[in-house]
Amino acid sequence: MKDLMYFLALAREDRFRLALGAVFAMLAALAGLALFSLAGWVSAAAAGGAGLAFGALIGGGGLRILALLRPVLRYCERLASHDGAFRSIARLRLWVFDAAAPLAPGPLTGLRSGDLLARVTRDVDALDGLFMRLITPVAAALAVVAGAAVLLALTAPSALPAVLGVYAVSAILLPFIAARSGGAPGAALIAASAGARAEAGDLAAGLADLKAGGAQARVIARLETASQSWIAAQRAIAAQGRLHGAVLGLAAPVTLVAGFAAAHAGGAHPAIAALAGFAGFALFETAAPMVQAGEQMGQTRAAARRMRALAQMAPANTRPAQPAAPPAGHDLSFEAVRFTYPGAGHPALDGLDLHLPEGARLAVVGASGAGKSSLIRLALAFYAPQAGHVRLGGACVATLDPGAVRARLALAGQRAELLSGTVAENLRLARPDADDAALWAALALANADGFVRGLPDGLETWIGEQGALVSGGQARRLVLARAYLRSAPVLLLDEPTEGLDAASEADIAASLARWLDQDARRSALIITHRPRLLSLAGEVVVMDQGRVIERGTPQALAATGGAFTRLFPGWTARSA
């Protein structure tokens, strides 16, 4: 229940609308009770003699008023409760992204994209049961039980135990049984739904590669297994729903007969006995939503647990409670840094010392797994070192707002990360207020303006899911243009020319040199294993097992015959 109460608390901004919906639900339930009770009395009174017949005529006017009032109240209840619930759900979806954002790229990498999507969609939708299928039905049930108890106590006290007894079994015991029996199928439904979405996402994202490797059948089989589990859970819940519906369908007329019989046995007039019976029948308008809430409770609780688990994940780095003021400078330093990824058996960086002064161009080379990319992740405050300090402008990054740190840095990573959108939308991720002229200038610097002008709609051309409609080289140029557009003083390059041909690599190297030359204070940290990019660097650092083992100019390192020579055999300034 703690998970459910946690998400109920998140709806406090919409408590007025939800409370208003509950009030209208109570009034609509009471109007229904009055309508059915009066209908029973009028039906019996009309056949009970002249005096009662006259009363029945008057009661008929009340029936017409109640028959008109009840749907109006129900409409108002739907309007208020749905408005409040939908607002809460919309806010909850934003809450999911707020909870997930600090987890990237650390703990979030442990979640499949389809599973995260399921939490944003299916799990959030399941939580609407908290707002529309729990609060409102309970309020309506409490109101109608109180109204029926008062009505029967005043008119037919002998019918009170029979009517409320059957209702208690149907509206309290049955929902409890439904919640208990539906817990496992509900949790299975949520898990199977998330699994099927994740498998479908993997299949859609990697279909071309899966077909090329002949592995699509295996992934489809996993999707089929997940889908069958999903269907099985739905069938189990549907079977329980049919059983509960049958019990309610029998309990309502049983209550009518029991109320009539108990009131008549207690000496009540037939008209009053009919009122008691129909009052009991009217109670079951609120019993069905209570049972449905019980049936949904397993799904709601499972969704709440999954959502709460996301919020309870600890980010790899946290924002300080009182961030220090951003420094004036932007030199980047690593001082005795020791860093191990969560769950890793050995450190990625082990006592590393490195300094990138303002205006410097530093190349970092080394074998795969040497810890090169970890430098960028620590610089961007995605992670925090377990020992040592990362400093920007002399200030410890751990004391700064991560957003302020990242504002000084621009990244062109080894993966050309593009979003599903247009060229312009992808570029403006770096600077939302950039006009078209600024976009074209950044594209020209990255030697990407030519191919963009050749696209069907230029800047407004949609480039497909994750940039699937542009080539790898074109995607890297767009990412580089985005980094240029950001115009940050420190440029972080992680294998920016990986997979490109020699001509494309030469173009990118030339564009980098032009951009860096535009401002003498601009600096660049270049992680690469391509000789051509070494010509941009004033100094090269060779890393191995998280440590710096060599440093110097490319020419000086090539002359030593050490680790640099093994990485770049036969390197000369001309070969770059």
LINKAQUI-V545181 format. One record per residue. N is the residue number from 1. SS is DSSP state (H for helix, E for strand, - for the rest). PSI is psi in whole degrees, 0 to 359 (* if undefined). NEAR is the number of other C-alpha atoms within 10 Angstrom. Layout:
# LINKAQUI-V545181
n=[N:N]
ss=[SS:SS]
psi=[PSI:PSI]
near=[NEAR:NEAR]
This chain:
# LINKAQUI-V545181
n=[1:2:3:4:5:6:7:8:9:10:11:12:13:14:15:16:17:18:19:20:21:22:23:24:25:26:27:28:29:30:31:32:33:34:35:36:37:38:39:40:41:42:43:44:45:46:47:48:49:50:51:52:53:54:55:56:57:58:59:60:61:62:63:64:65:66:67:68:69:70:71:72:73:74:75:76:77:78:79:80:81:82:83:84:85:86:87:88:89:90:91:92:93:94:95:96:97:98:99:100:101:102:103:104:105:106:107:108:109:110:111:112:113:114:115:116:117:118:119:120:121:122:123:124:125:126:127:128:129:130:131:132:133:134:135:136:137:138:139:140:141:142:143:144:145:146:147:148:149:150:151:152:153:154:155:156:157:158:159:160:161:162:163:164:165:166:167:168:169:170:171:172:173:174:175:176:177:178:179:180:181:182:183:184:185:186:187:188:189:190:191:192:193:194:195:196:197:198:199:200:201:202:203:204:205:206:207:208:209:210:211:212:213:214:215:216:217:218:219:220:221:222:223:224:225:226:227:228:229:230:231:232:233:234:235:236:237:238:239:240:241:242:243:244:245:246:247:248:249:250:251:252:253:254:255:256:257:258:259:260:261:262:263:264:265:266:267:268:269:270:271:272:273:274:275:276:277:278:279:280:281:282:283:284:285:286:287:288:289:290:291:292:293:294:295:296:297:298:299:300:301:302:303:304:305:306:307:308:309:310:311:312:313:314:315:316:317:318:319:320:321:322:323:324:325:326:327:328:329:330:331:332:333:334:335:336:337:338:339:340:341:342:343:344:345:346:347:348:349:350:351:352:353:354:355:356:357:358:359:360:361:362:363:364:365:366:367:368:369:370:371:372:373:374:375:376:377:378:379:380:381:382:383:384:385:386:387:388:389:390:391:392:393:394:395:396:397:398:399:400:401:402:403:404:405:406:407:408:409:410:411:412:413:414:415:416:417:418:419:420:421:422:423:424:425:426:427:428:429:430:431:432:433:434:435:436:437:438:439:440:441:442:443:444:445:446:447:448:449:450:451:452:453:454:455:456:457:458:459:460:461:462:463:464:465:466:467:468:469:470:471:472:473:474:475:476:477:478:479:480:481:482:483:484:485:486:487:488:489:490:491:492:493:494:495:496:497:498:499:500:501:502:503:504:505:506:507:508:509:510:511:512:513:514:515:516:517:518:519:520:521:522:523:524:525:526:527:528:529:530:531:532:533:534:535:536:537:538:539:540:541:542:543:544:545:546:547:548:549:550:551:552:553:554:555:556:557:558:559:560:561:562:563:564:565:566:567:568:569:570:571:572:573:574:575:576]
ss=[-:H:H:H:H:H:H:H:H:H:H:H:H:H:H:H:H:H:H:H:H:H:H:H:H:H:H:H:H:H:H:H:H:H:H:H:H:H:H:H:H:H:H:H:H:-:-:-:-:H:H:H:H:H:H:H:H:H:H:H:H:H:H:H:H:H:H:H:H:H:H:H:H:H:H:H:H:H:H:H:H:H:H:H:H:H:H:H:H:H:H:H:H:H:H:H:H:H:H:H:H:-:-:-:-:-:H:H:H:H:-:-:H:H:H:H:H:H:H:H:H:H:H:H:H:H:-:H:H:H:H:H:H:H:H:H:H:H:H:H:H:H:H:H:H:H:H:H:H:H:H:H:H:H:H:-:H:H:H:H:H:H:H:H:H:H:H:H:H:H:H:H:H:H:H:H:H:H:H:H:H:H:H:H:H:H:H:H:H:H:H:H:H:H:H:H:H:H:H:H:H:H:H:H:H:-:H:H:H:H:H:H:-:-:-:H:H:H:H:H:H:H:H:H:H:H:H:H:H:H:H:H:H:H:H:H:H:H:H:H:H:H:H:H:H:H:H:H:H:H:H:H:H:H:H:H:H:H:H:H:H:H:H:H:H:-:-:-:-:H:H:H:H:H:H:H:H:H:H:H:H:H:H:H:H:H:H:H:H:H:H:H:H:H:H:H:H:H:H:H:H:H:H:H:H:H:H:H:H:H:H:H:-:-:-:-:-:-:-:-:-:-:-:-:-:-:-:-:-:-:-:E:E:E:E:E:E:E:E:-:-:-:-:-:-:-:-:-:E:E:E:E:E:E:E:E:-:-:-:-:E:E:E:E:E:E:-:-:-:-:-:H:H:H:H:H:H:H:H:-:-:-:-:-:-:-:E:E:E:E:E:E:-:-:E:E:H:H:H:-:-:H:H:H:H:H:H:-:E:E:E:E:-:-:-:-:-:-:-:-:-:E:H:H:H:H:H:-:-:-:-:-:-:-:-:H:H:H:H:H:H:H:H:H:H:-:-:-:H:H:H:H:H:-:-:-:-:H:H:H:-:E:-:-:H:H:H:-:-:-:-:H:H:H:H:H:H:H:H:H:H:H:H:H:H:H:-:-:-:E:E:E:E:E:-:-:-:-:-:-:-:H:H:H:H:H:H:H:H:H:H:H:H:H:H:H:H:-:-:-:-:-:E:E:E:E:E:-:-:-:H:H:H:H:-:-:-:-:E:E:E:E:E:E:-:-:E:E:E:E:E:E:-:H:H:H:H:H:H:H:-:-:H:H:H:H:H:-:-:-:-:-:-:-:-:-]
psi=[338:321:319:317:327:315:334:322:329:342:11:333:337:19:328:313:318:320:320:319:321:322:314:324:319:316:320:321:319:322:322:318:314:320:311:319:314:324:319:317:315:319:317:324:327:335:13:20:171:317:313:326:321:320:326:326:319:317:329:325:320:322:318:321:314:323:329:323:321:310:331:316:320:321:317:322:314:318:312:312:320:322:313:317:316:324:318:320:320:318:327:324:320:325:321:314:323:323:326:328:315:346:351:139:16:259:335:336:344:353:138:148:324:326:319:320:321:324:325:328:287:315:319:318:323:332:352:343:334:324:318:337:13:301:306:312:321:317:316:320:317:318:316:328:316:317:317:321:317:315:312:325:327:332:315:74:329:339:348:311:319:313:309:333:311:321:320:319:319:322:349:305:315:315:324:315:319:320:320:312:335:359:308:311:323:315:321:323:316:315:316:322:314:319:318:320:320:316:319:321:317:319:316:319:324:25:318:313:322:319:320:325:2:26:2:329:322:319:321:322:320:321:320:319:314:321:320:322:320:313:319:317:320:319:319:317:319:321:318:321:321:319:315:322:321:319:316:321:330:324:325:306:329:319:320:311:317:318:316:312:317:319:317:320:333:4:10:151:149:325:320:321:321:321:316:317:315:331:317:320:322:333:330:356:331:348:319:314:328:318:319:323:320:319:326:350:323:315:318:316:320:318:319:321:316:319:319:325:325:318:335:354:134:126:155:338:144:153:132:150:320:87:144:161:141:140:163:323:177:25:146:127:144:119:109:43:128:126:132:130:147:127:352:152:346:156:144:326:134:90:39:135:128:143:129:98:165:135:0:160:111:125:137:123:164:167:163:134:7:346:11:309:337:332:315:319:324:321:323:4:29:329:163:139:151:338:154:187:145:127:143:119:28:347:139:127:328:339:356:158:126:325:322:325:311:338:338:353:144:135:132:97:174:341:123:88:110:149:164:106:197:170:313:317:322:321:321:358:329:325:94:333:6:135:176:325:319:323:315:325:318:321:321:320:325:8:37:355:328:312:330:321:334:354:156:318:22:232:334:14:130:130:12:175:117:38:28:341:3:157:169:318:320:320:318:324:320:319:321:319:322:320:319:318:328:329:39:154:340:125:124:119:119:99:57:342:16:129:3:155:171:321:316:320:320:320:314:319:319:320:323:315:317:315:318:327:345:337:120:341:354:138:162:133:112:111:121:162:17:124:325:322:343:337:342:340:140:338:148:136:129:126:150:125:43:9:157:122:341:150:151:186:155:320:318:320:323:332:343:337:25:218:322:317:324:328:324:71:134:18:137:164:326:324:340:*]
near=[8:11:17:18:11:12:18:16:10:15:20:12:13:16:18:14:20:25:18:18:30:25:21:26:30:26:21:25:28:23:24:24:27:25:23:25:25:25:21:21:25:26:17:21:25:18:12:16:11:11:10:17:17:15:15:23:14:12:19:16:11:16:20:11:13:20:16:12:16:22:14:14:20:20:15:18:25:18:15:21:28:18:16:24:23:16:15:25:21:13:14:20:17:13:16:19:13:12:17:18:12:20:22:15:15:17:16:18:10:10:11:17:16:18:20:20:15:22:22:18:15:16:26:21:18:21:27:17:21:22:24:21:19:18:19:27:25:20:20:26:23:14:21:28:20:12:20:24:20:14:19:25:13:9:17:25:17:22:28:22:15:22:29:20:13:18:24:14:14:22:24:15:13:23:25:19:15:24:21:15:18:24:22:16:23:25:20:20:25:24:23:22:22:24:23:23:23:22:25:19:18:18:19:11:13:12:15:12:12:17:11:10:9:10:12:17:12:11:16:15:12:17:21:15:16:22:19:14:19:21:15:16:23:17:14:16:22:13:12:17:17:11:12:21:15:11:13:20:13:11:19:24:16:18:27:23:21:23:31:29:20:22:27:21:13:14:12:20:17:18:22:24:32:29:31:38:33:28:32:35:24:25:28:23:18:25:25:20:21:27:27:21:24:27:28:25:29:26:26:26:24:24:27:25:18:16:23:18:11:19:17:10:14:12:20:19:18:16:15:13:9:9:14:14:11:17:16:10:15:25:22:22:23:22:15:18:24:21:24:19:17:10:6:8:8:12:16:24:27:20:17:22:17:17:15:20:20:18:18:20:22:24:26:24:27:23:14:12:13:18:24:26:20:19:25:21:14:20:22:23:23:20:23:23:20:13:15:18:21:26:22:24:16:14:21:17:26:23:16:22:19:19:11:15:19:16:15:18:21:23:23:24:21:18:14:19:14:22:17:14:16:19:23:21:18:23:27:19:16:21:17:12:9:15:11:12:9:15:21:20:16:25:24:16:22:27:21:24:20:12:13:21:13:10:15:10:12:16:21:14:17:21:20:15:12:15:22:14:13:17:10:17:20:20:21:28:29:29:27:30:28:25:25:26:23:23:19:19:22:27:24:24:23:22:18:27:27:17:13:15:10:11:9:17:19:16:16:24:19:16:20:19:15:13:15:21:13:9:11:11:16:21:25:24:22:25:26:22:20:16:17:17:23:24:20:19:18:13:20:24:22:22:24:20:18:24:22:21:15:16:17:14:16:23:13:13:20:21:12:11:12:13:19:24:15:12:17:15:11:10:18:14:12:8:9:13]
